[in-house]
Amino acid sequence: PHLMAQSEGGGFNQFEKADALAEHGKVCKRLGKYNDSQKYYDEAFLIYKKECPQEDDLTRIDGQARIRSEQADLTLIRSIGEQKAVTKEARRDSIDKWNESSKLSQEIIDNAKPGDFPSLVELALLRKYRCHLLIGIEYGKLKQWDDAQKHLELTRKIGQNDRFSEVDIGRVRMWMGKLHFDRYIDNCSTIAHDEQNGQNLIKAQIQTSIAWQKLHEASNKRANLYLFRAHISYFLGDTHKAINLAIVYLIMHVKNISGRSCC
């Protein structure tokens, strides 16, 4: 890549250099060159943090937040590629990076003046939503139920912003339903089934019902509704129903593609 982009004054444009390094890190990640990817991401992060012009503070912070989020994804992908599974250490490392990315994104939201850098503020909100959704999911995989619940609740609150759609809200509700169901199943295997644990199953049903309603309202494609229902059925442990619904979705999706290609 052209890492030494020249500015009008003849010096190096550090933002373009950092962007190029970050993009090269992304390419290496896709190619499975994890060490190279990490190296380019680290170099880009340091340039955003220390070498880019201080007067473009929000843009510098946005670059740092973006890199940390990319590195969190890299950690999980690398664990699968090298360990054939996502390890607990990889999940915790990714959680730390998403937390850092979220805090940096919040700096942009807090420091942007009204009407100033609207695109950066919107990107920061979207990134913050994604970070806490993924943190909640990973805490659920680690069976740290309360931490998972806290971050999914935070994601839901972020999703109430006007910039988010009913699909975004429905997606969070769907994962909250899965969290309660996973907690219910885990408790069944470790403690006697009691009324308190039964509440987890009820909460799972309530959350997935809300998710279905939100996704149904937002979707303008009938085929997508079957995919949403397949997800929800899978989360509630009905694998057979999930498979049948997924098959219906695929059939309808293929028919739609065929219909468009014939026109």
Protein Blocks (a to p, Z undefined) as FASTA:
>chain_A
ZZbbccfkopacfklmmmmmmmmmmmmmmnopaklmmmmmmmmmmmmmmmmcfklmmlmm
mmmmmmmmmmmmmmmmmmmmmnopacfklmmmmmmmmmmmmmmmmmmmmmpcghiakllm
mmmmmmmmmmmmmmmmmmmmnopaklmmmmmmmmmmmmmpmkbcfklmmmmmmmmmmmmm
mmmmmmmmmmccdfklmmmmmmmmmmmmmmmmmmmmmpccfklmmmmmmmmmmmnopaml
mmmmmmmmmmmmmmmmmmmmmZZ
